[in-house]
Amino acid sequence: MSITVRRMHTQDAEDVLRIDEKITGTPNEAQWESRIIDQMTRNPLGCLVAEAEGKVVGFIFGEIRGWEFAIPKSGWIEIVGVDPEYHGKGVARVLIEKLHVYFRNHNVERVMTMVNWNDPGLVSFFRAVGFERSEFIILEKGSESA
């Protein structure tokens, strides 16, 4: 199977939402499409889709950030999604590799992402493509206990 990766276009938003809904099993909120369009507008080189067999089968959103939490300029993988029918076929790996090209072209030496430790499949995948546990942790507080 041949996988090609290209920049995301506005008309791809519907495919991205379809894939995300297949992954999560829940319908997307109404504002998601506008958030996708906003991300493409702000950072067009960090929004990619993978195509196979003539259709969009995966997507990735990444951006370059720095200074937050005293982290030097870093590439961030915000979200990556692959149609479940194409899991295990190298789609996410190819998307991440292409996003890394964008990061390297902008002198980014560190790439980060966040995953839920209770999702061992996702943790294992990111470890398999070279990610390691960071020194940072996420703290949270419920809004009702303000």
C-alpha positions as CSV (number, residue, x, y, z in Angstrom):
1,M,0.0,0.0,0.0
2,S,1.3,3.4,-1.0
3,I,0.9,6.2,1.5
4,T,1.4,9.8,0.5
5,V,1.5,12.8,2.8
6,R,0.5,16.3,1.8
7,R,-0.5,19.6,3.5
8,M,-4.0,19.7,4.8
9,H,-6.6,21.7,2.9
10,T,-9.8,23.2,4.2
11,Q,-11.9,20.5,2.5
12,D,-10.1,17.8,4.4
13,A,-11.7,18.9,7.7
14,E,-14.7,16.6,7.1
15,D,-12.3,13.6,6.6
16,V,-10.4,14.5,9.8
17,L,-13.6,14.7,11.8
18,R,-14.8,11.4,10.3
19,I,-11.5,9.7,11.3
20,D,-11.5,11.2,14.8
21,E,-15.1,10.0,15.3
22,K,-14.2,6.5,14.2
23,I,-11.3,6.5,16.7
24,T,-13.1,7.9,19.7
25,G,-16.6,6.5,19.0
26,T,-18.2,9.8,19.9
27,P,-19.6,12.5,17.6
28,N,-17.5,15.6,17.3
29,E,-18.5,18.9,18.9
30,A,-19.7,21.6,16.5
31,Q,-16.7,23.9,17.0
32,W,-14.2,21.3,16.0
33,E,-14.3,22.1,12.3
34,S,-13.6,25.7,13.0
35,R,-10.7,24.7,15.2
36,I,-9.3,22.6,12.4
37,I,-9.6,25.6,10.0
38,D,-8.0,27.9,12.6
39,Q,-5.1,25.5,13.0
40,M,-4.5,25.3,9.3
41,T,-4.6,29.1,9.0
42,R,-2.2,29.7,11.8
43,N,0.2,26.9,11.0
44,P,-0.3,25.5,7.5
45,L,3.0,23.6,7.4
46,G,2.2,21.7,10.5
47,C,-1.2,20.3,9.3
48,L,-0.8,17.2,7.2
49,V,-3.0,14.4,5.9
50,A,-2.0,10.9,4.7
51,E,-3.7,9.4,1.7
52,A,-4.0,5.8,0.6
53,E,-6.1,4.2,-2.0
54,G,-7.4,7.7,-3.0
55,K,-8.7,8.7,0.3
56,V,-7.6,10.5,3.5
57,V,-6.7,7.8,6.0
58,G,-4.8,9.9,8.6
59,F,-3.9,13.3,9.9
60,I,-1.5,15.1,12.1
61,F,-1.4,18.6,13.7
62,G,1.9,19.9,14.9
63,E,3.3,23.3,15.8
64,I,6.5,24.9,17.0
65,R,6.3,26.5,20.5
66,G,8.7,27.8,23.0
67,W,9.1,29.6,26.3
68,E,6.1,27.9,28.0
69,F,7.1,26.1,31.2
70,A,10.7,27.1,30.5
71,I,10.9,24.6,27.6
72,P,13.2,25.7,24.7
73,K,11.8,26.0,21.2
74,S,10.2,22.6,20.5
75,G,8.0,20.9,18.0
76,W,4.7,19.7,19.4
77,I,2.5,16.9,18.0
78,E,-0.9,18.2,19.0
79,I,-2.9,15.3,17.6
80,V,-2.4,12.4,15.3
81,G,-5.2,10.2,14.1
82,V,-5.4,7.2,11.7
83,D,-8.5,5.5,10.4
84,P,-8.8,2.3,12.4
85,E,-9.0,0.3,9.1
86,Y,-5.4,1.5,8.4
87,H,-3.9,0.9,11.9
88,G,-0.7,-1.0,11.8
89,K,0.1,0.0,8.2
90,G,2.7,2.7,8.9
91,V,0.4,5.7,8.4
92,A,1.1,7.4,11.7
93,R,4.8,6.7,11.4
94,V,4.9,8.4,7.9
95,L,2.9,11.4,9.2
96,I,5.3,11.8,12.2
97,E,8.4,11.5,9.9
98,K,7.0,14.2,7.5
99,L,6.2,16.5,10.5
100,H,9.8,16.0,11.7
101,V,11.0,17.4,8.4
102,Y,9.1,20.6,9.0
103,F,10.5,20.8,12.5
104,R,14.1,20.2,11.4
105,N,13.7,22.8,8.7
106,H,12.9,25.3,11.5
107,N,15.9,24.3,13.7
108,V,13.8,22.4,16.2
109,E,15.8,19.8,18.1
110,R,13.1,18.5,20.5
111,V,9.7,17.1,19.7
112,M,7.1,16.6,22.4
113,T,3.6,15.3,22.7
114,M,1.2,14.3,25.5
115,V,-0.5,10.9,25.8
116,N,-2.6,9.3,28.5
117,W,-0.6,6.8,30.5
118,N,-3.8,4.7,30.7
119,D,-3.6,4.1,26.9
120,P,-0.8,1.6,26.7
121,G,-1.2,1.1,23.0
122,L,-0.5,4.8,22.3
123,V,2.3,5.0,24.8
124,S,3.9,1.9,23.1
125,F,3.5,3.4,19.7
126,F,5.2,6.7,20.6
127,R,8.0,4.7,22.3
128,A,8.4,2.6,19.2
129,V,9.0,5.8,17.1
130,G,11.6,7.1,19.5
131,F,9.8,9.1,22.2
132,E,10.7,8.8,25.8
133,R,9.1,9.9,29.0
134,S,9.6,13.6,29.7
135,E,10.6,15.2,33.0
136,F,7.4,17.2,32.9
137,I,4.1,16.1,34.5
138,I,0.6,17.5,34.0
139,L,-1.3,18.7,37.0
140,E,-5.0,19.2,37.0
141,K,-7.8,20.5,39.1
142,G,-11.5,20.2,38.6
143,S,-13.3,23.5,37.8
144,E,-16.0,22.9,40.5
145,S,-13.3,23.2,43.2
146,A,-12.2,26.7,42.3
